[in-house]
Amino acid sequence: MPGETVVPREAGLHGQKVLLTGASGFLGRHLAERLTRSGAALHLLSTAAAWGEAFRLRSPSTQFHPLVLGQTDLTELLNGIRPDLVIHLAAQGGNTRTGCDAWASLDVNLRYGAALGVAAAASGCPRFLMAGSHFQHFENREDAPFDAYAAAKSALESMLRGISDLHGLDVVSLHLGDVLGRADPRPKVVNAILSALRDGSEMALSGGDQFLMPLHVEDAAQAFLHASLGDEGRPSCGFRRWAVRPHQAVKLHDFVSLLERESGTRLNARWGALAYRTRERMQPWEGLPPLPGWEPHHSLEDLVRELWAGAPVQEA
Protein backbone atom coordinates (compact mmCIF):
# COMPACT_ATOMS: atom_id res chain seq x y z
CA MET A 1 0.00 0.00 0.00
CA PRO A 2 1.19 3.61 -0.58
CA GLY A 3 3.41 4.85 2.23
CA GLU A 4 3.89 1.40 3.75
CA THR A 5 7.54 1.01 4.82
CA VAL A 6 7.46 -2.41 6.50
CA VAL A 7 6.43 -5.50 4.55
CA PRO A 8 4.25 -7.93 6.50
CA ARG A 9 7.00 -10.50 7.06
CA GLU A 10 9.46 -7.89 8.40
CA ALA A 11 6.70 -6.54 10.63
CA GLY A 12 6.91 -9.81 12.54
CA LEU A 13 10.27 -8.65 13.89
CA HIS A 14 8.78 -5.54 15.49
CA GLY A 15 9.83 -5.43 19.15
CA GLN A 16 11.96 -8.58 18.85
CA LYS A 17 15.42 -8.38 20.41
CA VAL A 18 17.92 -9.16 17.64
CA LEU A 19 21.67 -9.48 18.21
CA LEU A 20 23.65 -8.89 15.00
CA THR A 21 27.38 -9.50 14.52
CA GLY A 22 29.38 -8.23 11.55
CA ALA A 23 27.18 -5.15 11.24
CA SER A 24 30.10 -2.99 10.10
CA GLY A 25 30.65 -5.24 7.09
CA PHE A 26 29.09 -4.75 3.66
CA LEU A 27 26.11 -7.08 4.09
CA GLY A 28 25.88 -6.29 7.81
CA ARG A 29 25.37 -2.56 7.20
CA HIS A 30 22.46 -3.23 4.85
CA LEU A 31 20.90 -5.77 7.19
CA ALA A 32 21.26 -3.47 10.21
CA GLU A 33 19.37 -0.73 8.38
CA ARG A 34 16.60 -3.16 7.39
CA LEU A 35 16.30 -4.51 10.94
CA THR A 36 16.04 -0.96 12.28
CA ARG A 37 13.25 -0.16 9.84
CA SER A 38 11.43 -3.36 10.83
CA GLY A 39 11.10 -2.11 14.39
CA ALA A 40 13.37 -4.76 15.88
CA ALA A 41 15.16 -3.93 19.14
CA LEU A 42 18.60 -4.15 17.57
CA HIS A 43 21.79 -5.00 19.47
CA LEU A 44 25.08 -4.71 17.57
CA LEU A 45 28.14 -6.71 18.66
CA SER A 46 31.32 -5.61 16.92
CA THR A 47 35.02 -4.88 17.27
CA ALA A 48 34.44 -1.72 15.18
CA ALA A 49 33.65 0.56 18.13
CA ALA A 50 33.71 3.87 16.23
CA TRP A 51 31.32 2.56 13.55
CA GLY A 52 29.00 1.10 16.16
CA GLU A 53 28.74 4.35 18.09
CA ALA A 54 28.09 6.28 14.87
CA PHE A 55 25.27 3.89 13.94
CA ARG A 56 23.78 4.17 17.43
CA LEU A 57 23.74 7.97 17.17
CA ARG A 58 21.76 7.69 13.91
CA SER A 59 19.46 5.08 15.42
CA PRO A 60 19.00 5.83 19.14
CA SER A 61 16.94 2.69 19.71
CA THR A 62 19.94 0.55 18.74
CA GLN A 63 22.28 -0.68 21.44
CA PHE A 64 25.97 -1.21 20.69
CA HIS A 65 28.17 -3.69 22.55
CA PRO A 66 31.94 -3.47 21.92
CA LEU A 67 33.64 -6.81 21.36
CA VAL A 68 37.17 -7.80 22.32
CA LEU A 69 37.85 -11.29 20.99
CA GLY A 70 38.93 -13.65 23.71
CA GLN A 71 37.99 -11.18 26.45
CA THR A 72 34.30 -10.33 26.12
CA ASP A 73 32.18 -12.72 28.21
CA LEU A 74 29.58 -13.67 25.61
CA THR A 75 27.52 -15.76 28.04
CA GLU A 76 27.20 -12.86 30.46
CA LEU A 77 26.43 -10.46 27.62
CA LEU A 78 23.68 -12.60 26.07
CA ASN A 79 22.18 -13.43 29.45
CA GLY A 80 21.80 -9.69 29.94
CA ILE A 81 20.25 -9.12 26.51
CA ARG A 82 18.10 -12.27 26.31
CA PRO A 83 17.86 -12.04 22.50
CA ASP A 84 14.99 -13.54 20.54
CA LEU A 85 17.30 -14.00 17.57
CA VAL A 86 21.05 -14.00 16.88
CA ILE A 87 22.29 -13.27 13.35
CA HIS A 88 25.98 -14.07 12.97
CA LEU A 89 27.63 -12.43 9.96
CA ALA A 90 31.07 -11.61 11.38
CA ALA A 91 33.90 -13.26 9.44
CA GLN A 92 37.42 -12.65 8.26
CA GLY A 93 38.22 -13.74 4.73
CA GLY A 94 41.41 -14.95 3.16
CA ASN A 95 42.95 -14.38 -0.27
CA THR A 96 44.41 -17.38 -2.03
CA ARG A 97 46.10 -15.13 -4.60
CA THR A 98 47.99 -12.94 -2.13
CA GLY A 99 48.72 -15.72 0.34
CA CYS A 100 46.54 -14.29 3.12
CA ASP A 101 45.52 -17.54 4.77
CA ALA A 102 42.20 -17.79 6.56
CA TRP A 103 43.62 -20.54 8.80
CA ALA A 104 45.14 -17.61 10.70
CA SER A 105 41.60 -16.25 11.24
CA LEU A 106 40.11 -19.16 13.18
CA ASP A 107 39.44 -16.98 16.23
CA VAL A 108 36.90 -15.02 14.17
CA ASN A 109 35.66 -17.65 11.74
CA LEU A 110 35.28 -20.61 14.09
CA ARG A 111 35.89 -20.01 17.79
CA TYR A 112 33.89 -16.78 17.99
CA GLY A 113 30.87 -18.26 16.21
CA ALA A 114 30.94 -21.43 18.32
CA ALA A 115 31.19 -19.44 21.57
CA LEU A 116 28.31 -17.25 20.38
CA GLY A 117 26.19 -20.34 19.69
CA VAL A 118 26.88 -21.73 23.16
CA ALA A 119 26.02 -18.36 24.75
CA ALA A 120 22.84 -18.06 22.67
CA ALA A 121 21.64 -21.49 23.81
CA ALA A 122 22.51 -20.73 27.45
CA SER A 123 20.56 -17.46 27.32
CA GLY A 124 17.41 -19.20 26.09
CA CYS A 125 17.60 -17.64 22.62
CA PRO A 126 15.40 -19.80 20.36
CA ARG A 127 16.93 -19.03 16.93
CA PHE A 128 20.41 -18.54 15.43
CA LEU A 129 21.17 -17.58 11.82
CA MET A 130 24.61 -17.63 10.24
CA ALA A 131 26.07 -16.77 6.85
CA GLY A 132 27.43 -19.71 4.89
CA SER A 133 28.89 -19.55 1.39
CA HIS A 134 28.62 -21.20 -2.01
CA PHE A 135 32.37 -21.70 -1.63
CA GLN A 136 31.55 -24.62 0.68
CA HIS A 137 30.45 -26.58 -2.42
CA PHE A 138 33.31 -27.27 -4.82
CA GLU A 139 31.97 -29.12 -7.88
CA ASN A 140 28.54 -28.82 -6.22
CA ARG A 141 29.42 -31.41 -3.60
CA GLU A 142 27.57 -31.19 -0.29
CA ASP A 143 30.69 -30.45 1.79
CA ALA A 144 33.77 -29.60 -0.28
CA PRO A 145 35.28 -26.23 0.73
CA PHE A 146 37.11 -24.19 -1.88
CA ASP A 147 39.54 -22.79 0.70
CA ALA A 148 40.31 -22.42 4.41
CA TYR A 149 37.68 -19.68 4.83
CA ALA A 150 34.94 -21.99 3.54
CA ALA A 151 36.32 -24.89 5.58
CA ALA A 152 35.94 -22.78 8.74
CA LYS A 153 32.32 -22.09 7.77
CA SER A 154 31.67 -25.83 7.46
CA ALA A 155 33.43 -26.53 10.77
CA LEU A 156 31.30 -23.90 12.51
CA GLU A 157 28.17 -25.49 11.06
CA SER A 158 29.21 -28.84 12.54
CA MET A 159 29.66 -27.27 15.96
CA LEU A 160 26.33 -25.44 15.76
CA ARG A 161 24.61 -28.65 14.68
CA GLY A 162 25.86 -30.24 17.89
CA ILE A 163 24.68 -27.28 19.97
CA SER A 164 21.29 -27.51 18.26
CA ASP A 165 21.02 -31.23 19.03
CA LEU A 166 22.08 -30.82 22.66
CA HIS A 167 20.23 -27.64 23.60
CA GLY A 168 17.33 -27.30 21.13
CA LEU A 169 18.70 -24.13 19.49
CA ASP A 170 17.13 -23.58 16.06
CA VAL A 171 20.07 -23.00 13.68
CA VAL A 172 19.83 -21.94 10.04
CA SER A 173 22.84 -21.40 7.78
CA LEU A 174 22.18 -19.39 4.63
CA HIS A 175 24.72 -20.22 1.92
CA LEU A 176 25.13 -17.05 -0.09
CA GLY A 177 26.21 -16.38 -3.65
CA ASP A 178 28.69 -13.58 -4.43
CA VAL A 179 27.18 -10.62 -2.55
CA LEU A 180 27.62 -7.43 -4.60
CA GLY A 181 26.35 -3.86 -4.63
CA ARG A 182 27.39 -0.26 -4.88
CA ALA A 183 29.72 1.38 -2.34
CA ASP A 184 31.34 -1.96 -1.52
CA PRO A 185 34.77 -1.33 0.10
CA ARG A 186 35.94 -4.95 0.01
CA PRO A 187 38.92 -5.95 -2.18
CA LYS A 188 36.84 -8.11 -4.51
CA VAL A 189 37.73 -8.83 -8.14
CA VAL A 190 34.52 -7.14 -9.34
CA ASN A 191 35.47 -3.94 -7.51
CA ALA A 192 38.97 -4.07 -9.00
CA ILE A 193 37.42 -4.46 -12.47
CA LEU A 194 35.17 -1.43 -11.89
CA SER A 195 38.18 0.67 -10.86
CA ALA A 196 40.16 -0.46 -13.91
CA LEU A 197 37.24 0.43 -16.19
CA ARG A 198 37.14 3.90 -14.65
CA ASP A 199 40.84 4.73 -14.84
CA GLY A 200 41.88 2.64 -17.86
CA SER A 201 44.58 0.78 -15.97
CA GLU A 202 45.75 -2.61 -17.16
CA MET A 203 44.42 -5.60 -15.25
CA ALA A 204 45.78 -9.14 -15.18
CA LEU A 205 43.06 -11.78 -15.04
CA SER A 206 42.64 -15.52 -15.41
CA GLY A 207 41.02 -17.00 -18.49
CA GLY A 208 37.61 -15.84 -17.21
CA ASP A 209 35.75 -19.13 -17.61
CA GLN A 210 34.95 -19.44 -13.89
CA PHE A 211 31.40 -18.69 -12.81
CA LEU A 212 30.23 -15.88 -10.58
CA MET A 213 27.01 -16.13 -8.58
CA PRO A 214 26.22 -12.37 -8.45
CA LEU A 215 23.71 -11.74 -5.64
CA HIS A 216 22.47 -8.22 -4.92
CA VAL A 217 23.24 -7.22 -1.34
CA GLU A 218 19.61 -6.19 -0.73
CA ASP A 219 18.44 -9.62 -1.84
CA ALA A 220 20.89 -11.20 0.60
CA ALA A 221 19.64 -8.96 3.41
CA GLN A 222 16.04 -9.84 2.57
CA ALA A 223 16.90 -13.53 2.77
CA PHE A 224 18.04 -13.09 6.38
CA LEU A 225 14.91 -11.14 7.24
CA HIS A 226 12.80 -13.86 5.64
CA ALA A 227 14.61 -16.63 7.53
CA SER A 228 14.39 -14.75 10.83
CA LEU A 229 10.80 -15.83 11.43
CA GLY A 230 11.15 -19.45 10.45
CA ASP A 231 10.99 -21.43 7.24
CA GLU A 232 7.85 -20.54 5.27
CA GLY A 233 6.64 -18.52 8.25
CA ARG A 234 6.51 -21.47 10.64
CA PRO A 235 8.97 -21.63 13.57
CA SER A 236 10.88 -24.88 13.68
CA CYS A 237 13.75 -26.48 15.52
CA GLY A 238 16.93 -28.20 14.43
CA PHE A 239 19.78 -27.43 12.03
CA ARG A 240 19.19 -26.58 8.38
CA ARG A 241 21.14 -25.18 5.43
CA TRP A 242 19.53 -23.27 2.57
CA ALA A 243 20.91 -21.78 -0.63
CA VAL A 244 20.49 -18.07 -1.35
CA ARG A 245 21.21 -17.93 -5.09
CA PRO A 246 20.82 -15.19 -7.70
CA HIS A 247 18.60 -15.67 -10.73
CA GLN A 248 21.53 -16.73 -12.88
CA ALA A 249 25.20 -17.61 -12.83
CA VAL A 250 27.55 -15.87 -15.26
CA LYS A 251 31.11 -16.49 -16.39
CA LEU A 252 33.62 -13.84 -15.37
CA HIS A 253 34.43 -12.80 -18.94
CA ASP A 254 30.70 -12.48 -19.74
CA PHE A 255 30.20 -10.39 -16.60
CA VAL A 256 33.01 -8.09 -17.77
CA SER A 257 31.31 -7.82 -21.16
CA LEU A 258 28.11 -6.67 -19.44
CA LEU A 259 30.04 -4.03 -17.51
CA GLU A 260 31.79 -2.89 -20.69
CA ARG A 261 28.45 -2.53 -22.47
CA GLU A 262 26.99 -0.57 -19.56
CA SER A 263 30.03 1.71 -19.23
CA GLY A 264 30.78 2.13 -22.92
CA THR A 265 34.40 1.35 -22.05
CA ARG A 266 36.70 -1.56 -22.84
CA LEU A 267 38.58 -3.15 -19.96
CA ASN A 268 42.34 -3.13 -20.52
CA ALA A 269 42.52 -6.79 -19.56
CA ARG A 270 45.28 -9.35 -19.96
CA TRP A 271 43.09 -12.43 -20.04
CA GLY A 272 45.02 -15.57 -19.12
CA ALA A 273 47.83 -13.68 -17.39
CA LEU A 274 46.90 -15.35 -14.09
CA ALA A 275 46.57 -19.07 -13.56
CA TYR A 276 43.28 -20.39 -12.26
CA ARG A 277 43.31 -21.10 -8.55
CA THR A 278 43.48 -24.70 -7.31
CA ARG A 279 39.71 -24.67 -6.87
CA GLU A 280 37.49 -22.48 -9.05
CA ARG A 281 33.76 -22.58 -9.70
CA MET A 282 33.76 -23.91 -13.26
CA GLN A 283 30.04 -24.77 -13.24
CA PRO A 284 26.95 -22.97 -11.91
CA TRP A 285 26.17 -23.59 -8.25
CA GLU A 286 23.40 -26.15 -7.81
CA GLY A 287 22.39 -28.86 -5.36
CA LEU A 288 21.62 -27.24 -2.01
CA PRO A 289 17.86 -26.56 -1.71
CA PRO A 290 16.83 -22.88 -1.93
CA LEU A 291 15.50 -20.96 1.06
CA PRO A 292 11.74 -21.72 1.08
CA GLY A 293 9.53 -18.77 0.19
CA TRP A 294 12.39 -16.45 -0.82
CA GLU A 295 13.57 -15.40 -4.26
CA PRO A 296 15.83 -12.58 -5.51
CA HIS A 297 14.19 -9.41 -6.77
CA HIS A 298 17.15 -7.91 -8.67
CA SER A 299 18.14 -9.15 -12.11
CA LEU A 300 21.73 -9.45 -13.31
CA GLU A 301 21.14 -6.42 -15.55
CA ASP A 302 19.84 -4.40 -12.57
CA LEU A 303 22.96 -5.26 -10.60
CA VAL A 304 25.33 -4.35 -13.46
CA ARG A 305 23.64 -0.95 -13.91
CA GLU A 306 23.86 -0.25 -10.18
CA LEU A 307 27.50 -1.34 -9.94
CA TRP A 308 28.56 0.97 -12.74
CA ALA A 309 26.47 3.88 -11.46
CA GLY A 310 28.07 3.51 -8.06
CA ALA A 311 31.63 2.87 -9.21
CA PRO A 312 34.06 5.40 -7.68
CA VAL A 313 35.26 8.15 -10.01
CA GLN A 314 39.04 8.53 -10.03
CA GLU A 315 40.29 12.01 -9.19
CA ALA A 316 42.61 13.67 -11.65
N, C-alpha and C positions, 0 to 999 in steps of 0.2 A: 504494500500500500504506500501511497505518497508520504514521504517524511519518515517512514519507518526505518530505524537505524539498526535494529537487532532482529536477525532472522529467528524464527521460532526455535530452532535447535539451539542456537547460541543463548537464547533467553533462558534455557534450562540451567545455565551456569550462574544466573543472577544470584548473588549472595553466597555462592559457594566459595570456600577458602581453597585457593589454588596456589601451590608452591611451584615456581618455575625456575629451573636452572638454565644457564646458557643464554640468558635474556639479552646480553650485550652482543651476541653473535648475530649473523645476518638473518637467519630464520627466527631466532629468539626475539629480535626487535619487533618483527612483524607480528609474531604471535602475542607478545606482551601488549601491543596496541589493541589487537582484536579482543584479548581477554578483558582489558580495561573497558572497552566499549560494550562488552557483554554484561557488565555489571558484576563480574566476579570480584571477590575480595582477594586481590593479587598480592602474593608475597614473592619477592625476587631474592634468589640466593646466588651470589656471584663474587668472584675475586675482583671484578672491575668496580671498585668502590665509587670512583668519581662518576662513572656512567650511571650507576644505580641511584646515587643521590640526585643527579640531574633528572632522571626519569621520575623519581618520587616528587620532585618539585613541580613537574608538569602534571603529575597525577597524584594529588594529595592522598587519595584513598589507598594508594599502593604502599606497601611496607617493604623496606629493603633490609636485607640481612647480609652483612659482609662475611665472606668465606675465606678462611685461611686453611688450605689443604693440610691435613694431618693434625690440625689444632682445634678447629671448630668441632664442638660436641654436637653431632647431628641428631643424636637421640634426644638430648635435652632440648635442642632447638625445635624439633618437630613435635615433641610432647607439649611444648608451649604453644605452638601454632595450631595443632590438631587439624591438619589439612584434610579436605574432602578429596583432594586430587593432587598428585605430584606429576609434573611433566618434566622429564629429564632430557635436556638437549645438550648440556655441556659436554664438550669433547675437544680433544687436541689432535689435529691431523698430522700426517707425515707426508713426505714428498719423496717418492722413489727415484725421481730424477736427480734431485739435489743431494740425496743421501740422508735427509732428515728422517730418522727412523722412529716410527710411532711406538716401538718397544720401549723407548725411553719415556713414553707418556702414559705408562700404565697407571700411575697415581690418579690421573684424570679419567682415563678411558675405561678403567676396570675397577680399581679399588674405591674410588669416589662413588661410582654408581651403585656398587654392591653395598657399601655402607649406607647410602641413601635408601636403598630398598629395605635393608634391615630396620633402619630408623622409621621408615614409613609404616612397616608392619607393626612395629612396637607401639607406634602412636595411635593405632587404630584406623589409619587411613585405608579406605577401601579400594582405591584404584591408583595404578602407577602406569604412566605412559613413557616410553623411551623412543628415541630416534635410532632406527637401524639404517641399513644402506643396501642398495643393489650391489655394492661391491662385496657383499657376503655370498654372492652367487656366481662364481666363475663357471662359465659354460652352462649356466642355468641349473647348476647342482644345488641341492637344498642347503648344504653347508660346505662352502668351498671359498674361503676368503681370498680376495685379490692380493691383500697386503696385511701388514701387522695391524694397521688401524681397523680394518674390517674383522680381523681375527679377535681383537679386543672386544668389538661389538658382540661377536658370537659368544665369547667367553662370558661377558656380562649377562647375556640372555640366559645362558646355562645356570648362572648363579641366581638370577631372578626367578627362573623356573622352580628352582629348589625352594626359594623363599615363598613363592606362591603355594607350592605343595604343602609346606610345613605350617604356614601361617594364614592361608586363605586370602592372601593379597591378590587382587585382580591385576594382572600384568599384560599390557599390550605393547608390542614392538612394531612400529610403523617403518617399513623398509622403503626409503625414499629414493627417487631418481636423482638426477643432477639438479639440485635446487639453484635456480638462477633468477635474476631480476636486476633492476636498475639500482645504482648506488651501492653496489656490492664491493666491499673493500678487500675481499679475500684474493690471494694470489692464484686464481684459477686460470686455466688455459683460455677460456672464453674471454675473460677480462683482459688478458694479454693480447688476444687477437683484436679486441675492440680498440685498445690503445695503439696497436700497430696500424690499424686502419685509419685512425685519426692522424697520426704523425708521419705515416709513410715509412716507418722503420722496417728493416728486414727482420723476418722471423723464421727461425728454424723449426720445422715441424716433422712429425713422422709421416708415413705415407697417407694418413688420413682415413684409412678404411675402418677404424674402430668406431663403435656406435656410442653416441651420447643419448642419455635419457632426459631431455631438457624439461624440467618441471618448474613452472612458475612458483615463486616463493609464496604468493598469496594462496595458491592451490594447496601447497604443502601446509601452510598455517590452517587453512580450512579443514584439512584432513585431521589435524590434531583436535580442533574444536569438535568435529563430528565424532571422533573416537572418545572424547571426554565423557560422554553420557552413555557409553555402552554401544555395543554392536547393534546396528539397526534399531537404536533407541531403547534397547532392553538391557539393563544391567546384568552382568554375568560374572562368573568367577573362574579363575584359572589362568593359564598362560597361552597367549595367541600371538601369531605374527601375520601381518597383512602387508600387501604391496600397495604403495602409493606411486602409481606410474603416470606419466604424461600420456596424451592421446597417441603419440607416435615416437618411435625411435628414429634417429637420423645419423648418418655417418658424418664424421668430423668434416671431411672436405665438402660435403653437401651443405652442412651448416654454415661453413665459411662462404659458400656460394650465395646462400640466402642473405647473409650479412652484406656481402658485396653488392648484391642487387638492391638492398634497402639503402645502402650508403652511397651508391653510385661510385664506389672506389674499389680498386683492385688491391688485394692484400699482397704485399711484397714478400711472398712466402717461398721458402726453400723446402718444398715437399720432399720427404725422404731423407732429409739431413739428419734426423734423429732416428735411432732404432726404436722399434716398438718395445714397450716394457715386457717383462717376463710374462705378466698376465694382463691382457687387454680384453675389453668387451668387443668381440668380433662377431657377435650376433645380438639381436634385440633381446632385452630382458623379459623372460616369460617364466611361468611355473608357479611362483608363489601366488596364492589367491588374492584378489584385490580387496581392499577395505570395503565391507558391505555398505551399500547406500551412499557411497561417495564417488564422485567423478570429477576430473579437472574441468575448469570452466574456460581456461585460456588455451587458445590454439598455438601451434608452433609459430605461425605467422604473427600472431599478437605479441608473442614473447620476443621475436626478432625485432619488430618495430619498437617495442619498449626498450630493448637493450641498446639499440642504436640511438634512440632519442635521449637516453640517459647516459650515454658514453661520455666520459670527461673530455673536455676540449683542452688541448695542449696550449699552454701560454707561449707566446713568441719570445 
